[in-house]
Amino acid sequence: MATHKSAKKRIRTNERKRQVNKTYSSRIKSSIKKVLESTDKIEAEKLYKTAVRNLDKGMVKGVIKKNTASRNKSRITRHLNNLKPVETKTE
């Protein structure tokens, strides 16, 4: 266990940062999963925007690296582009 005052403070700040990072990474992962599970193109586009926003925020905050964010954006963009648009019947 830490005995110095600064070491005790470091333990507290590390725990706060760990919980914040956990929140961001969880939000990122779940938003990516939602996009990849969606089959409706319109719904997927809305989810895509939030996923990209979450990825960018996580990258800026230092939760994930720049290349990881780019890779995930590319992956969900590919999925979005492969979805077929929903056909509406107009007669």
N, CA, C and O atoms as a GROMACS GRO file, in nm:
protein
  364
    1MET      N    1   0.085  -0.118   0.000
    1MET     CA    2   0.000   0.000   0.000
    1MET      C    3   0.089   0.124   0.000
    1MET      O    4   0.198   0.124   0.056
    2ALA      N    5   0.040   0.227  -0.063
    2ALA     CA    6   0.117   0.351  -0.073
    2ALA      C    7   0.125   0.421   0.062
    2ALA      O    8   0.029   0.422   0.140
    3THR      N    9   0.242   0.480   0.089
    3THR     CA   10   0.259   0.552   0.215
    3THR      C   11   0.272   0.702   0.192
    3THR      O   12   0.234   0.781   0.279
    4HIS      N   13   0.325   0.744   0.078
    4HIS     CA   14   0.342   0.886   0.049
    4HIS      C   15   0.209   0.949   0.009
    4HIS      O   16   0.123   0.885  -0.051
    5LYS      N   17   0.196   1.074   0.042
    5LYS     CA   18   0.073   1.146   0.011
    5LYS      C   19   0.048   1.151  -0.140
    5LYS      O   20  -0.065   1.133  -0.184
    6SER      N   21   0.153   1.176  -0.217
    6SER     CA   22   0.138   1.185  -0.362
    6SER      C   23   0.102   1.050  -0.424
    6SER      O   24   0.028   1.045  -0.522
    7ALA      N   25   0.152   0.942  -0.366
    7ALA     CA   26   0.121   0.809  -0.416
    7ALA      C   27  -0.026   0.774  -0.389
    7ALA      O   28  -0.091   0.709  -0.470
    8LYS      N   29  -0.076   0.817  -0.275
    8LYS     CA   30  -0.217   0.794  -0.242
    8LYS      C   31  -0.307   0.872  -0.337
    8LYS      O   32  -0.410   0.822  -0.383
    9LYS      N   33  -0.266   0.996  -0.367
    9LYS     CA   34  -0.343   1.076  -0.461
    9LYS      C   35  -0.340   1.012  -0.599
    9LYS      O   36  -0.441   1.011  -0.669
   10ARG      N   37  -0.227   0.959  -0.638
   10ARG     CA   38  -0.212   0.894  -0.768
   10ARG      C   39  -0.307   0.775  -0.779
   10ARG      O   40  -0.365   0.752  -0.885
   11ILE      N   41  -0.322   0.700  -0.673
   11ILE     CA   42  -0.414   0.586  -0.671
   11ILE      C   43  -0.557   0.633  -0.694
   11ILE      O   44  -0.633   0.572  -0.770
   12ARG      N   45  -0.594   0.743  -0.627
   12ARG     CA   46  -0.731   0.796  -0.643
   12ARG      C   47  -0.756   0.846  -0.786
   12ARG      O   48  -0.859   0.816  -0.845
   13THR      N   49  -0.660   0.921  -0.841
   13THR     CA   50  -0.680   0.974  -0.976
   13THR      C   51  -0.681   0.863  -1.080
   13THR      O   52  -0.757   0.868  -1.176
   14ASN      N   53  -0.597   0.762  -1.060
   14ASN     CA   54  -0.596   0.649  -1.154
   14ASN      C   55  -0.729   0.576  -1.155
   14ASN      O   56  -0.776   0.533  -1.260
   15GLU      N   57  -0.790   0.562  -1.039
   15GLU     CA   58  -0.919   0.494  -1.030
   15GLU      C   59  -1.027   0.575  -1.102
   15GLU      O   60  -1.111   0.518  -1.172
   16ARG      N   61  -1.026   0.707  -1.084
   16ARG     CA   62  -1.124   0.791  -1.154
   16ARG      C   63  -1.105   0.782  -1.305
   16ARG      O   64  -1.202   0.768  -1.379
   17LYS      N   65  -0.981   0.789  -1.350
   17LYS     CA   66  -0.953   0.780  -1.493
   17LYS      C   67  -0.992   0.644  -1.549
   17LYS      O   68  -1.042   0.634  -1.661
   18ARG      N   69  -0.969   0.538  -1.471
   18ARG     CA   70  -1.005   0.403  -1.515
   18ARG      C   71  -1.155   0.392  -1.538
   18ARG      O   72  -1.199   0.333  -1.637
   19GLN      N   73  -1.233   0.449  -1.447
   19GLN     CA   74  -1.378   0.442  -1.462
   19GLN      C   75  -1.429   0.525  -1.579
   19GLN      O   76  -1.521   0.484  -1.649
   20VAL      N   77  -1.369   0.642  -1.601
   20VAL     CA   78  -1.408   0.725  -1.716
   20VAL      C   79  -1.374   0.653  -1.846
   20VAL      O   80  -1.455   0.649  -1.938
   21ASN      N   81  -1.253   0.596  -1.854
   21ASN     CA   82  -1.211   0.524  -1.973
   21ASN      C   83  -1.302   0.404  -1.999
   21ASN      O   84  -1.335   0.374  -2.113
   22LYS      N   85  -1.341   0.337  -1.892
   22LYS     CA   86  -1.429   0.221  -1.905
   22LYS      C   87  -1.564   0.263  -1.962
   22LYS      O   88  -1.621   0.193  -2.045
   23THR      N   89  -1.615   0.378  -1.918
   23THR     CA   90  -1.742   0.430  -1.968
   23THR      C   91  -1.732   0.460  -2.118
   23THR      O   92  -1.819   0.419  -2.196
   24TYR      N   93  -1.627   0.531  -2.157
   24TYR     CA   94  -1.611   0.565  -2.298
   24TYR      C   95  -1.594   0.440  -2.384
   24TYR      O   96  -1.657   0.430  -2.490
   25SER      N   97  -1.511   0.347  -2.341
   25SER     CA   98  -1.488   0.228  -2.424
   25SER      C   99  -1.613   0.143  -2.434
   25SER      O  100  -1.638   0.083  -2.539
   26SER      N  101  -1.691   0.136  -2.328
   26SER     CA  102  -1.816   0.062  -2.331
   26SER      C  103  -1.914   0.127  -2.429
   26SER      O  104  -1.981   0.059  -2.506
   27ARG      N  105  -1.921   0.260  -2.423
   27ARG     CA  106  -2.010   0.334  -2.514
   27ARG      C  107  -1.968   0.312  -2.659
   27ARG      O  108  -2.053   0.295  -2.746
   28ILE      N  109  -1.838   0.312  -2.684
   28ILE     CA  110  -1.787   0.292  -2.820
   28ILE      C  111  -1.824   0.153  -2.870
   28ILE      O  112  -1.877   0.138  -2.980
   29LYS      N  113  -1.795   0.052  -2.789
   29LYS     CA  114  -1.821  -0.086  -2.830
   29LYS      C  115  -1.968  -0.111  -2.857
   29LYS      O  116  -2.004  -0.176  -2.956
   30SER      N  117  -2.055  -0.060  -2.770
   30SER     CA  118  -2.198  -0.086  -2.788
   30SER      C  119  -2.252  -0.012  -2.910
   30SER      O  120  -2.339  -0.064  -2.980
   31SER      N  121  -2.202   0.108  -2.938
   31SER     CA  122  -2.251   0.181  -3.055
   31SER      C  123  -2.206   0.113  -3.184
   31SER      O  124  -2.280   0.112  -3.283
   32ILE      N  125  -2.086   0.056  -3.185
   32ILE     CA  126  -2.038  -0.017  -3.302
   32ILE      C  127  -2.122  -0.142  -3.323
   32ILE      O  128  -2.161  -0.173  -3.436
   33LYS      N  129  -2.152  -0.214  -3.215
   33LYS     CA  130  -2.234  -0.335  -3.226
   33LYS      C  131  -2.372  -0.304  -3.280
   33LYS      O  132  -2.426  -0.379  -3.361
   34LYS      N  133  -2.431  -0.192  -3.235
   34LYS     CA  134  -2.565  -0.156  -3.282
   34LYS      C  135  -2.565  -0.130  -3.432
   34LYS      O  136  -2.658  -0.171  -3.502
   35VAL      N  137  -2.461  -0.064  -3.483
   35VAL     CA  138  -2.454  -0.038  -3.627
   35VAL      C  139  -2.439  -0.169  -3.703
   35VAL      O  140  -2.507  -0.190  -3.804
   36LEU      N  141  -2.352  -0.257  -3.657
   36LEU     CA  142  -2.328  -0.382  -3.729
   36LEU      C  143  -2.447  -0.477  -3.724
   36LEU      O  144  -2.463  -0.560  -3.813
   37GLU      N  145  -2.531  -0.466  -3.620
   37GLU     CA  146  -2.648  -0.553  -3.610
   37GLU      C  147  -2.768  -0.500  -3.688
   37GLU      O  148  -2.861  -0.576  -3.717
   38SER      N  149  -2.767  -0.372  -3.723
   38SER     CA  150  -2.883  -0.314  -3.790
   38SER      C  151  -2.889  -0.360  -3.936
   38SER      O  152  -2.788  -0.378  -4.003
   39THR      N  153  -3.013  -0.379  -3.982
   39THR     CA  154  -3.035  -0.420  -4.121
   39THR      C  155  -3.109  -0.313  -4.200
   39THR      O  156  -3.108  -0.316  -4.323
   40ASP      N  157  -3.172  -0.220  -4.132
   40ASP     CA  158  -3.242  -0.110  -4.196
   40ASP      C  159  -3.143   0.003  -4.224
   40ASP      O  160  -3.074   0.049  -4.134
   41LYS      N  161  -3.137   0.046  -4.350
   41LYS     CA  162  -3.037   0.145  -4.389
   41LYS      C  163  -3.058   0.280  -4.321
   41LYS      O  164  -2.962   0.345  -4.281
   42ILE      N  165  -3.182   0.323  -4.310
   42ILE     CA  166  -3.211   0.454  -4.249
   42ILE      C  167  -3.173   0.453  -4.101
   42ILE      O  168  -3.111   0.547  -4.051
   43GLU      N  169  -3.211   0.347  -4.033
   43GLU     CA  170  -3.177   0.335  -3.891
   43GLU      C  171  -3.026   0.324  -3.874
   43GLU      O  172  -2.969   0.381  -3.780
   44ALA      N  173  -2.961   0.249  -3.964
   44ALA     CA  174  -2.817   0.230  -3.956
   44ALA      C  175  -2.742   0.361  -3.974
   44ALA      O  176  -2.638   0.383  -3.912
   45GLU      N  177  -2.795   0.450  -4.058
   45GLU     CA  178  -2.730   0.579  -4.079
   45GLU      C  179  -2.732   0.664  -3.952
   45GLU      O  180  -2.634   0.731  -3.920
   46LYS      N  181  -2.844   0.660  -3.880
   46LYS     CA  182  -2.853   0.733  -3.753
   46LYS      C  183  -2.754   0.676  -3.651
   46LYS      O  184  -2.683   0.750  -3.583
   47LEU      N  185  -2.752   0.543  -3.643
   47LEU     CA  186  -2.660   0.477  -3.549
   47LEU      C  187  -2.515   0.501  -3.589
   47LEU      O  188  -2.427   0.514  -3.503
   48TYR      N  189  -2.489   0.508  -3.719
   48TYR     CA  190  -2.355   0.532  -3.771
   48TYR      C  191  -2.302   0.667  -3.723
   48TYR      O  192  -2.186   0.679  -3.683
   49LYS      N  193  -2.388   0.769  -3.728
   49LYS     CA  194  -2.345   0.902  -3.686
   49LYS      C  195  -2.305   0.904  -3.539
   49LYS      O  196  -2.205   0.964  -3.501
   50THR      N  197  -2.386   0.838  -3.456
   50THR     CA  198  -2.352   0.836  -3.313
   50THR      C  199  -2.226   0.754  -3.288
   50THR      O  200  -2.146   0.788  -3.200
   51ALA      N  201  -2.208   0.645  -3.364
   51ALA     CA  202  -2.090   0.562  -3.345
   51ALA      C  203  -1.963   0.639  -3.383
   51ALA      O  204  -1.863   0.632  -3.312
   52VAL      N  205  -1.968   0.711  -3.493
   52VAL     CA  206  -1.852   0.790  -3.536
   52VAL      C  207  -1.822   0.900  -3.433
   52VAL      O  208  -1.706   0.927  -3.402
   53ARG      N  209  -1.927   0.961  -3.380
   53ARG     CA  210  -1.909   1.064  -3.278
   53ARG      C  211  -1.842   1.005  -3.154
   53ARG      O  212  -1.751   1.064  -3.097
   54ASN      N  213  -1.890   0.887  -3.113
   54ASN     CA  214  -1.831   0.822  -2.996
   54ASN      C  215  -1.686   0.783  -3.020
   54ASN      O  216  -1.602   0.797  -2.932
   55LEU      N  217  -1.656   0.733  -3.141
   55LEU     CA  218  -1.519   0.696  -3.174
   55LEU      C  219  -1.427   0.818  -3.170
   55LEU      O  220  -1.316   0.812  -3.117
   56ASP      N  221  -1.473   0.928  -3.227
   56ASP     CA  222  -1.392   1.049  -3.228
   56ASP      C  223  -1.369   1.102  -3.087
   56ASP      O  224  -1.258   1.145  -3.054
   57LYS      N  225  -1.473   1.100  -3.004
   57LYS     CA  226  -1.458   1.145  -2.867
   57LYS      C  227  -1.359   1.058  -2.792
   57LYS      O  228  -1.274   1.108  -2.718
   58GLY      N  229  -1.370   0.927  -2.810
   58GLY     CA  230  -1.279   0.835  -2.743
   58GLY      C  231  -1.136   0.854  -2.787
   58GLY      O  232  -1.043   0.841  -2.708
   59MET      N  233  -1.118   0.886  -2.916
   59MET     CA  234  -0.983   0.909  -2.968
   59MET      C  235  -0.924   1.036  -2.908
   59MET      O  236  -0.808   1.039  -2.868
   60VAL      N  237  -1.005   1.142  -2.902
   60VAL     CA  238  -0.957   1.269  -2.847
   60VAL      C  239  -0.922   1.255  -2.700
   60VAL      O  240  -0.823   1.312  -2.653
   61LYS      N  241  -1.003   1.180  -2.627
   61LYS     CA  242  -0.981   1.162  -2.483
   61LYS      C  243  -0.866   1.067  -2.453
   61LYS      O  244  -0.821   1.059  -2.339
   62GLY      N  245  -0.818   0.995  -2.554
   62GLY     CA  246  -0.706   0.904  -2.533
   62GLY      C  247  -0.748   0.765  -2.488
   62GLY      O  248  -0.665   0.688  -2.440
   63VAL      N  249  -0.876   0.732  -2.504
   63VAL     CA  250  -0.924   0.600  -2.465
   63VAL      C  251  -0.882   0.496  -2.569
   63VAL      O  252  -0.841   0.385  -2.534
   64ILE      N  253  -0.892   0.533  -2.698
   64ILE     CA  254  -0.847   0.445  -2.806
   64ILE      C  255  -0.749   0.522  -2.893
   64ILE      O  256  -0.745   0.645  -2.892
   65LYS      N  257  -0.670   0.447  -2.969
   65LYS     CA  258  -0.572   0.510  -3.056
   65LYS      C  259  -0.635   0.554  -3.188
   65LYS      O  260  -0.744   0.509  -3.224
   66LYS      N  261  -0.566   0.641  -3.258
   66LYS     CA  262  -0.616   0.700  -3.382
   66LYS      C  263  -0.642   0.592  -3.487
   66LYS      O  264  -0.746   0.594  -3.553
   67ASN      N  265  -0.549   0.499  -3.504
   67ASN     CA  266  -0.567   0.395  -3.605
   67ASN      C  267  -0.681   0.300  -3.571
   67ASN      O  268  -0.749   0.250  -3.660
   68THR      N  269  -0.702   0.275  -3.443
   68THR     CA  270  -0.812   0.189  -3.400
   68THR      C  271  -0.944   0.256  -3.435
   68THR      O  272  -1.036   0.191  -3.484
   69ALA      N  273  -0.954   0.385  -3.410
   69ALA     CA  274  -1.075   0.459  -3.443
   69ALA      C  275  -1.099   0.457  -3.594
   69ALA      O  276  -1.212   0.437  -3.640
   70SER      N  277  -0.993   0.478  -3.671
   70SER     CA  278  -1.005   0.476  -3.817
   70SER      C  279  -1.047   0.340  -3.868
   70SER      O  280  -1.131   0.329  -3.958
   71ARG      N  281  -0.991   0.237  -3.811
   71ARG     CA  282  -1.024   0.100  -3.853
   71ARG      C  283  -1.171   0.069  -3.825
   71ARG      O  284  -1.240   0.011  -3.909
   72ASN      N  285  -1.218   0.108  -3.707
   72ASN     CA  286  -1.357   0.083  -3.673
   72ASN      C  287  -1.452   0.165  -3.758
   72ASN      O  288  -1.558   0.116  -3.797
   73LYS      N  289  -1.417   0.290  -3.788
   73LYS     CA  290  -1.501   0.372  -3.875
   73LYS      C  291  -1.510   0.310  -4.014
   73LYS      O  292  -1.618   0.307  -4.074
   74SER      N  293  -1.398   0.262  -4.064
   74SER     CA  294  -1.396   0.198  -4.194
   74SER      C  295  -1.485   0.074  -4.195
   74SER      O  296  -1.558   0.050  -4.291
   75ARG      N  297  -1.478  -0.002  -4.091
   75ARG     CA  298  -1.556  -0.125  -4.080
   75ARG      C  299  -1.706  -0.098  -4.079
   75ARG      O  300  -1.782  -0.165  -4.149
   76ILE      N  301  -1.749   0.000  -4.001
   76ILE     CA  302  -1.892   0.028  -3.996
   76ILE      C  303  -1.940   0.100  -4.122
   76ILE      O  304  -2.057   0.087  -4.160
   77THR      N  305  -1.852   0.176  -4.186
   77THR     CA  306  -1.888   0.240  -4.312
   77THR      C  307  -1.909   0.136  -4.420
   77THR      O  308  -2.003   0.146  -4.500
   78ARG      N  309  -1.822   0.037  -4.423
   78ARG     CA  310  -1.837  -0.073  -4.520
   78ARG      C  311  -1.970  -0.144  -4.500
   78ARG      O  312  -2.039  -0.175  -4.597
   79HIS      N  313  -2.004  -0.170  -4.375
   79HIS     CA  314  -2.132  -0.236  -4.344
   79HIS      C  315  -2.248  -0.150  -4.391
   79HIS      O  316  -2.344  -0.201  -4.450
   80LEU      N  317  -2.242  -0.021  -4.366
   80LEU     CA  318  -2.348   0.070  -4.405
   80LEU      C  319  -2.364   0.075  -4.557
   80LEU      O  320  -2.476   0.077  -4.607
   81ASN      N  321  -2.254   0.077  -4.629
   81ASN     CA  322  -2.258   0.084  -4.774
   81ASN      C  323  -2.310  -0.046  -4.837
   81ASN      O  324  -2.364  -0.044  -4.948
   82ASN      N  325  -2.295  -0.157  -4.767
   82ASN     CA  326  -2.342  -0.285  -4.821
   82ASN      C  327  -2.490  -0.310  -4.794
   82ASN      O  328  -2.548  -0.403  -4.849
   83LEU      N  329  -2.551  -0.227  -4.708
   83LEU     CA  330  -2.694  -0.245  -4.681
   83LEU      C  331  -2.775  -0.200  -4.801
   83LEU      O  332  -2.744  -0.101  -4.866
   84LYS      N  333  -2.880  -0.275  -4.827
   84LYS     CA  334  -2.970  -0.240  -4.935
   84LYS      C  335  -3.072  -0.138  -4.884
   84LYS      O  336  -3.118  -0.149  -4.770
   85PRO      N  337  -3.106  -0.038  -4.966
   85PRO     CA  338  -3.208   0.056  -4.922
   85PRO      C  339  -3.343  -0.012  -4.914
   85PRO      O  340  -3.373  -0.103  -4.991
   86VAL      N  341  -3.424   0.031  -4.820
   86VAL     CA  342  -3.558  -0.026  -4.804
   86VAL      C  343  -3.646   0.023  -4.916
   86VAL      O  344  -3.659   0.143  -4.940
   87GLU      N  345  -3.707  -0.072  -4.986
   87GLU     CA  346  -3.793  -0.036  -5.099
   87GLU      C  347  -3.932  -0.004  -5.048
   87GLU      O  348  -3.990  -0.081  -4.971
   88THR      N  349  -3.986   0.107  -5.092
   88THR     CA  350  -4.122   0.143  -5.056
   88THR      C  351  -4.211   0.121  -5.178
   88THR      O  352  -4.172   0.150  -5.291
   89LYS      N  353  -4.330   0.070  -5.155
   89LYS     CA  354  -4.422   0.041  -5.264
   89LYS      C  355  -4.496   0.170  -5.302
   89LYS      O  356  -4.566   0.229  -5.219
   90THR      N  357  -4.480   0.211  -5.424
   90THR     CA  358  -4.552   0.327  -5.474
   90THR      C  359  -4.631   0.285  -5.597
   90THR      O  360  -4.574   0.255  -5.702
   91GLU      N  361  -4.759   0.281  -5.582
   91GLU     CA  362  -4.844   0.238  -5.693
   91GLU      C  363  -4.947   0.341  -5.726
   91GLU      O  364  -5.028   0.321  -5.818
   0.00000   0.00000   0.00000
